[in-house]
Amino acid sequence: MIFGKIIDKKNNELSKKIDNKKVPEHVAIIMDGNGRWATKKGLPRSFGHNKGVSVLKEVLKVSKNLGCKVLTVYAFSTENWTRPTKEVDYLINLFNQVLRNEIQEIHQELIKIKFIGDLTPFPEALKKIIYSSESLTKNNNSFLLNICINYGGRQEIVKVAKELALQSSSGEIKPSEVNEELFNSKLLTQGIKDPELLIRTSGEKRISNFLLWQLAYSEIYISEVLWPDFNEFEFLKAIIDYQSRNRRFGGIESLHNESFEDSQCSS
Ligand code: FPP
């Protein structure tokens, strides 16, 4: 496979530019563009979703090898129910099939799998395989793969607000005790560090109701590539771009001994 070799060489060159000490621990991805990829090729949209699965497998492998610890992917949003029933059914079936085929390997790789979102409306068969996959991998600690399905950031925030309101009205907590830490502890991502990096493919520049609370300070990388064409090379490019950013979290770059006035004069 000559083509494979060329890609490997390009990836190797890119890998050398990565600072192993600055690899993001948690990467979140909006895998966008499956439908457009398929349509461009004159294929049904389902082909795009199928190819999207193999890309996810590749990105999972690369991110783990690179030293990332958590990968969170947006596989089905609360808004995706508005798609034609045939496509929704296809996706549900695909999740089911992928889990069935891949869970043993995921487990062997010591990856913990977790589904984030309201699973209530999904068919029992899918819920069953989700719960058994989560249970099988619950003690794995080399990597965490979060798959967001029927997930919406606003819905998640409203759910937490309701829980806190109930606790407050029952006297369990005082309104004054509500703070970021308490709020955070009730999110679906409780206990997981916020993503340092969000990647969105297909050139769209929106967050689309994904991890609204958790992405507050994440770096955003938009890739023009459609998700089915995304690969190790594109992922490494995103990491290198992330490493070139100056993360200030609303503060200012370290001024060392310079005073505020000095920095004003020299800027
Ligand atoms: C967005 O592309 C993609 C989705 C809504 C589905 C993503 C699902 C996968 C990649 C499969 C993952 C499988 C598992 C088991 C997690 P789109 O359909 O919105 O594309 P478009 O914007 O071009 O129409």
Residues whose N, C-alpha, C, O or C-beta is under 5 A from the ligand:
A	BS01	FPP	M31 D32 G33 N34 G35 R36 W37 H49 G52 V53 Y74 A75 L94 F95 V98 I147
